[in-house]
Amino acid sequence: MSFNTFGRIFRFSTWGESHGPALGAIIDGCQPGLPLSETDIQPFLDARRPGQSKYTTQRKEPDQVKILSGVFEGKTTGTPISLMIENVDQRSKDYSEVAKSYRPGHADYAYDQKYGFRDYRGGGRSSARETAARVAAGAVARLVIPEVSIRAWVAEIGGDAINPDNFDATEIGNNPFFCPDLEAAKRWEHLVDGARKDGSSLGAIIACEAIGVPAGWGAPVYAKMDSEIAAGMMTINATKGVEIGDGFEAARLRGEENADVMHPGNDGPRFASNHAGGTAGGISTGQPIFCRVAFKPTSSILTPVETINRDGEAMQIVTKGRHDPCVGIRGVPVVAAMMALVLADQKLLHRAQCG
């Protein structure tokens, strides 16, 4: 049994492989009557699309989405929405060596052990290419939560973090790193390009904020807002950690320092801080929902690394092909999409119980 579906009421399933003819998503549970067309989805896919700069993979995919079902006369019908994105620039021959041996850090060995065989072309389902379908589904989810504004950005690459004092949201869309700190973006040009030229890769940390989430979404214990966000983010290929609010930093604070002090306000409490990241007891407080997601360095690199082949023999491997020197960069629209998908589901869950 495999699991390709996420969500409880607003659910989406992704399908397809990195080097198959196409990939896509099926969305179920979307309410009827929402205006939806390909033009509502395409801008988010364009933000994630490969080959837009030398700092990402040079695979040239237009990522043009097609709506196959669930929309009639420009509005959702309440039936499953099927989305398809064709693959047009595969180079499967680049993976001939991968068929015989395992790339350390990739899912090659694990897939072989689970299924007895694997699609080695680009990693199949374990490829970050799968995330295009999530971004398309996330665009639909945003229609369900028009009261919420979501933004994400790269907060750190290769251990080099932005300066919070330089944060400028208008800069996020002005550079190839989705970076709100212009000085950091300039440093990252040399950092990422250096890793690329060395045949290596870098990790990154993505920050994401959702503003406008009303108090009350989420549920105690097993459907906490925190746990649903963490679960959603951890399903993204190459993610290795999630922090909600201050995350691990909260463990270094005293109780009075960590408390999000409340004062009377005109429309509910006025919070003095947001160490908890907009949740308490797994339920939204009305503050911005905030998380950080850690992406590991891309496992497919040109630097020779030691490994074994399918016969268990020692060898070295060099992964040819076109790969992101920092996969976290294009992870920004994916993280934002997963936030939208979680929040859409949480909104409908809240409405189902509380009206």
LOGU-879855 format. One record per residue (C-alpha): residue in three letters; x, y, z. Coordinates in Angstrom, 2 decimals. Example, Ala and Ser with C-alpha at 12.3 -4.5 7.8 and 13.67 -1.06 7.14 Angstrom:
 residuo    east   north      up
     ALA   12.30   -4.50    7.80
     SER   13.67   -1.06    7.14
END
This chain:
 residuo    east   north      up
     MET    0.00    0.00    0.00
     SER    1.27    3.45   -0.89
     PHE   -0.01    6.85    0.18
     ASN   -0.27    9.58   -2.44
     THR   -3.13   11.58   -0.85
     PHE   -3.00   14.40    1.70
     GLY   -5.84   16.07    3.59
     ARG   -9.08   15.10    5.29
     ILE  -11.82   17.18    3.64
     PHE   -9.86   19.20    1.08
     ARG   -7.84   16.28   -0.28
     PHE   -5.35   16.05   -3.11
     SER   -3.55   13.12   -4.69
     THR   -0.53   13.51   -6.93
     TRP    0.48   11.14   -9.71
     GLY    3.24   10.77  -12.28
     GLU    7.01   10.46  -12.39
     SER    9.92   12.76  -13.16
     HIS   10.51   11.25  -16.62
     GLY    7.03    9.95  -17.41
     PRO    4.82   11.57  -20.05
     ALA    3.06   13.77  -17.50
     LEU    2.31   14.36  -13.85
     GLY   -0.59   15.95  -12.05
     ALA   -2.99   16.16   -9.15
     ILE   -6.56   15.21   -8.39
     ILE   -8.32   17.46   -5.89
     ASP  -11.42   16.29   -4.05
     GLY  -13.54   18.12   -1.51
     CYS  -13.33   21.53   -3.16
     GLN  -16.56   23.47   -2.79
     PRO  -18.60   24.26   -5.92
     GLY  -18.96   27.68   -7.47
     LEU  -15.41   28.96   -7.15
     PRO  -14.07   30.72  -10.26
     LEU  -11.19   28.64  -11.62
     SER   -9.18   28.54  -14.85
     GLU   -5.66   27.64  -15.90
     THR   -4.67   31.30  -15.56
     ASP   -5.40   31.12  -11.81
     ILE   -2.90   28.29  -11.44
     GLN   -0.17   29.13  -13.94
     PRO    1.55   32.03  -12.10
     PHE    2.36   29.75   -9.16
     LEU    3.79   27.09  -11.48
     ASP    5.81   29.75  -13.28
     ALA    7.43   30.71   -9.97
     ARG    8.53   27.10   -9.43
     ARG    9.41   26.38  -13.07
     PRO   12.97   25.09  -13.72
     GLY   15.55   26.68  -15.99
     GLN   14.86   30.33  -15.11
     SER   18.40   31.10  -13.94
     LYS   21.83   29.48  -13.68
     TYR   21.11   28.90   -9.98
     THR   18.53   26.19  -10.72
     THR   18.34   23.08  -12.89
     GLN   18.56   23.80  -16.62
     ARG   15.80   21.35  -17.47
     LYS   13.43   23.33  -19.71
     GLU    9.87   22.58  -18.71
     PRO    7.06   25.05  -19.56
     ASP    4.91   23.46  -16.82
     GLN    1.69   24.41  -18.60
     VAL   -1.24   23.15  -16.56
     LYS   -4.42   21.67  -18.06
     ILE   -7.69   21.33  -16.17
     LEU   -9.24   18.02  -17.23
     SER  -12.29   17.86  -14.94
     GLY  -14.18   19.49  -12.11
     VAL  -14.71   22.87  -13.80
     PHE  -17.64   23.92  -15.95
     GLU  -18.23   27.37  -17.42
     GLY  -15.30   28.71  -15.42
     LYS  -16.44   27.50  -11.99
     THR  -15.72   24.48   -9.82
     THR  -18.53   21.93   -9.82
     GLY  -17.81   20.21   -6.50
     THR  -16.59   17.09   -8.31
     PRO  -12.92   15.98   -8.48
     ILE  -10.65   18.51  -10.16
     SER   -8.01   16.83  -12.30
     LEU   -4.89   18.79  -13.25
     MET   -2.20   17.65  -15.68
     ILE    1.29   18.97  -16.45
     GLU    3.17   17.40  -19.35
     ASN    6.88   16.55  -19.17
     VAL    8.56   17.70  -22.36
     ASP   12.32   17.85  -21.62
     GLN   13.34   14.48  -20.20
     ARG   16.85   13.10  -20.74
     SER   16.56    9.61  -19.34
     LYS   19.92    8.56  -20.81
     ASP   21.61   10.74  -18.18
     TYR   20.61    8.13  -15.60
     SER   22.11    5.00  -17.14
     GLU   24.66    4.64  -14.32
     VAL   22.01    5.20  -11.65
     ALA   20.20    2.09  -12.88
     LYS   23.10   -0.03  -11.65
     SER   24.04    1.72   -8.41
     TYR   22.67    3.88   -5.63
     ARG   23.12    7.61   -5.14
     PRO   23.92    8.33   -1.46
     GLY   21.30   10.62    0.05
     HIS   18.74    9.76   -2.62
     ALA   15.89    7.26   -2.37
     ASP   17.39    4.74   -4.81
     TYR   18.30    2.07   -2.25
     ALA   15.15    2.56   -0.16
     TYR   12.85    2.25   -3.21
     ASP   14.69   -0.88   -4.33
     GLN   14.26   -2.46   -0.91
     LYS   10.57   -1.59   -0.71
     TYR    9.39   -2.43   -4.23
     GLY   12.06   -4.77   -5.58
     PHE   12.63   -2.47   -8.54
     ARG   12.46    1.27   -9.21
     ASP   12.12    3.95  -11.83
     TYR   15.69    5.27  -11.84
     ARG   15.00    8.04  -14.41
     GLY   15.42   11.15  -12.35
     GLY   14.28    9.32   -9.25
     GLY   10.71    8.69  -10.42
     ARG    8.30    9.63   -7.61
     SER   11.16   10.61   -5.30
     SER   12.13   13.44   -7.65
     ALA   11.40   17.05   -6.72
     ARG    9.59   17.18  -10.06
     GLU    6.57   15.76   -8.20
     THR    6.18   19.07   -6.39
     ALA    4.87   20.78   -9.52
     ALA    1.59   18.95   -8.93
     ARG    1.46   20.24   -5.34
     VAL    1.94   23.81   -6.50
     ALA   -0.95   23.43   -8.94
     ALA   -3.16   21.98   -6.19
     GLY   -2.08   24.75   -3.84
     ALA   -3.33   27.37   -6.29
     VAL   -6.80   25.83   -6.05
     ALA   -6.54   25.70   -2.24
     ARG   -5.93   29.45   -2.12
     LEU   -9.39   29.98   -3.62
     VAL  -10.87   28.27   -0.56
     ILE   -9.08   30.65    1.86
     PRO   -9.39   34.12    0.28
     GLU   -9.09   35.70    3.74
     VAL   -5.52   34.40    4.09
     SER   -2.36   35.86    2.53
     ILE    0.62   33.51    2.24
     ARG    4.21   34.41    1.49
     ALA    7.40   32.38    1.63
     TRP   11.06   33.22    1.18
     VAL   14.56   31.76    1.46
     ALA   15.95   32.60    4.88
     GLU   19.27   30.80    4.60
     ILE   21.47   29.06    2.02
     GLY   24.49   26.96    2.88
     GLY   24.57   28.33    6.42
     ASP   24.48   31.98    5.28
     ALA   21.33   33.58    6.73
     ILE   19.54   36.80    5.88
     ASN   19.73   39.79    8.21
     PRO   16.23   40.32    9.69
     ASP   16.92   44.06    9.85
     ASN   17.21   44.06    6.04
     PHE   13.89   42.27    5.47
     ASP   12.04   43.80    2.51
     ALA    9.08   41.77    1.26
     THR    9.12   43.59   -2.09
     GLU   12.56   42.09   -2.82
     ILE   11.30   38.47   -2.67
     GLY   10.14   38.52   -6.27
     ASN   13.02   40.64   -7.56
     ASN   15.85   38.09   -7.41
     PRO   16.31   34.41   -8.35
     PHE   16.60   33.35   -4.69
     PHE   13.21   34.56   -3.38
     CYS   15.33   36.51   -0.90
     PRO   13.97   39.47    1.12
     ASP   17.49   40.71    1.92
     LEU   19.19   42.25   -1.12
     GLU   22.64   42.03    0.48
     ALA   22.20   38.31    1.18
     ALA   20.95   37.72   -2.37
     LYS   24.15   39.21   -3.74
     ARG   26.25   36.96   -1.50
     TRP   24.24   33.91   -2.54
     GLU   25.03   34.54   -6.22
     HIS   28.65   33.63   -5.56
     LEU   27.82   30.95   -3.00
     VAL   25.40   28.96   -5.17
     ASP   27.36   29.46   -8.38
     GLY   30.49   28.25   -6.63
     ALA   28.75   25.05   -5.52
     ARG   27.43   24.55   -9.05
     LYS   30.86   24.93  -10.62
     ASP   32.32   22.55   -8.03
     GLY   29.76   19.92   -9.00
     SER   28.25   20.06   -5.53
     SER   25.11   21.47   -3.88
     LEU   23.86   23.46   -0.89
     GLY   21.01   23.20    1.59
     ALA   18.55   25.96    2.46
     ILE   15.97   27.06    5.00
     ILE   12.62   28.36    3.76
     ALA   10.39   30.57    5.92
     CYS    6.64   30.80    5.37
     GLU    4.02   33.09    6.88
     ALA    0.24   32.99    6.58
     ILE   -1.51   36.21    7.57
     GLY   -5.26   36.47    8.14
     VAL   -5.92   33.02    9.59
     PRO   -8.75   33.59   12.08
     ALA   -8.60   32.24   15.62
     GLY  -10.13   28.80   16.01
     TRP   -8.84   26.73   13.07
     GLY   -7.17   23.46   13.97
     ALA   -8.22   20.77   16.43
     PRO   -6.81   19.45   19.70
     VAL   -4.53   16.43   19.95
     TYR   -4.44   14.62   16.56
     ALA   -5.33   17.32   14.04
     LYS   -3.33   20.19   15.50
     MET   -2.56   23.06   13.18
     ASP    1.11   22.58   14.10
     SER    1.19   18.87   13.34
     GLU   -0.71   19.23   10.06
     ILE    1.69   21.92    8.85
     ALA    4.70   19.87    9.93
     ALA    3.33   16.74    8.24
     GLY    2.58   18.63    5.03
     MET    6.02   20.22    4.86
     MET    7.82   16.98    5.65
     THR    6.16   15.27    2.67
     ILE    8.03   17.62    0.33
     ASN   11.01   15.85   -1.22
     ALA   14.38   16.94    0.29
     THR   12.89   18.37    3.52
     LYS   14.57   17.28    6.75
     GLY   13.09   19.52    9.44
     VAL   10.23   21.88   10.31
     GLU   10.00   24.54   13.00
     ILE    6.75   26.22   14.08
     GLY    7.24   29.70   15.48
     ASP   10.55   29.89   17.33
     GLY   10.91   26.12   17.03
     PHE   14.06   24.81   18.67
     GLU   14.99   28.30   19.82
     ALA   12.00   28.15   22.21
     ALA   13.83   25.45   24.17
     ARG   16.54   27.99   24.98
     LEU   14.15   30.56   26.49
     ARG   12.74   30.99   29.98
     GLY    9.00   30.74   30.49
     GLU    8.44   34.48   30.79
     GLU   10.51   35.05   27.65
     ASN    8.59   32.48   25.61
     ALA    5.12   33.60   26.70
     ASP    3.16   35.48   24.02
     VAL    1.82   38.11   26.40
     MET   -1.73   39.31   25.68
     HIS   -3.23   42.76   26.20
     PRO   -6.78   44.00   25.58
     GLY   -7.42   44.95   21.97
     ASN  -10.23   46.39   19.88
     ASP  -10.92   43.06   18.15
     GLY   -9.67   40.30   20.41
     PRO   -6.36   40.19   22.28
     ARG   -3.31   42.13   21.23
     PHE   -0.23   39.92   21.40
     ALA    3.17   41.31   22.37
     SER    5.04   38.53   20.51
     ASN    4.52   35.42   18.39
     HIS    6.97   32.85   19.68
     ALA    4.35   30.10   19.21
     GLY    3.96   30.79   15.48
     GLY    0.25   31.60   15.60
     THR   -1.02   28.51   17.39
     ALA   -1.86   27.42   20.93
     GLY   -2.91   23.87   21.73
     GLY   -2.86   23.19   18.00
     ILE   -5.50   25.86   17.33
     SER   -4.88   29.15   15.53
     THR   -4.81   32.28   17.70
     GLY   -5.39   34.84   14.96
     GLN   -1.71   35.72   14.79
     PRO    0.33   34.97   11.65
     ILE    1.05   31.28   11.20
     PHE    4.83   30.98   10.84
     CYS    7.11   28.04   10.06
     ARG   10.59   27.32    8.78
     VAL   11.46   24.32    6.61
     ALA   14.94   22.85    6.19
     PHE   15.94   21.47    2.76
     LYS   18.99   19.23    2.46
     PRO   21.57   19.72   -0.32
     THR   20.58   18.14   -3.62
     SER   21.68   14.49   -3.54
     SER   22.38   14.30   -7.29
     ILE   25.83   15.86   -7.69
     LEU   28.80   15.67  -10.07
     THR   31.28   15.21   -7.23
     PRO   32.33   11.53   -7.03
     VAL   31.00    9.84   -3.89
     GLU   31.41    6.30   -2.60
     THR   28.47    3.94   -2.83
     ILE   27.51    0.38   -3.72
     ASN   25.83   -1.15   -6.74
     ARG   22.82   -3.50   -6.74
     ASP   25.16   -6.46   -6.19
     GLY   26.55   -4.86   -3.02
     GLU   29.93   -4.07   -4.56
     ALA   31.82   -0.91   -3.61
     MET   32.16    1.76   -6.28
     GLN   32.06    5.50   -6.92
     ILE   29.20    7.34   -8.57
     VAL   28.86   10.66  -10.38
     THR   25.30   11.72  -11.13
     LYS   25.05   13.22  -14.59
     GLY   22.11   15.30  -15.77
     ARG   20.62   18.65  -14.86
     HIS   20.11   19.26  -11.17
     ASP   19.50   22.17   -8.82
     PRO   22.67   23.28   -7.02
     CYS   20.27   24.31   -4.24
     VAL   16.89   22.58   -4.44
     GLY   15.59   24.76   -1.61
     ILE   15.38   27.79   -3.90
     ARG   12.56   26.33   -5.98
     GLY   11.12   24.92   -2.75
     VAL    9.72   28.37   -1.90
     PRO    6.51   28.12   -3.99
     VAL    6.16   24.49   -2.89
     VAL    6.24   25.41    0.81
     ALA    3.70   28.19    0.19
     ALA    1.48   25.72   -1.68
     MET    1.58   23.20    1.15
     MET    0.67   25.93    3.63
     ALA   -2.37   26.79    1.47
     LEU   -3.37   23.13    1.20
     VAL   -3.17   22.60    4.96
     LEU   -5.08   25.78    5.75
     ALA   -7.85   25.02    3.23
     ASP   -8.33   21.63    4.85
     GLN   -8.25   23.14    8.34
     LYS  -10.85   25.74    7.40
     LEU  -13.26   23.11    6.11
     LEU  -12.64   20.87    9.14
     HIS  -13.43   23.79   11.43
     ARG  -16.59   24.60    9.50
     ALA  -17.68   20.96    9.58
     GLN  -17.55   20.84   13.38
     CYS  -18.34   24.38   14.45
     GLY  -20.49   25.70   11.58
END
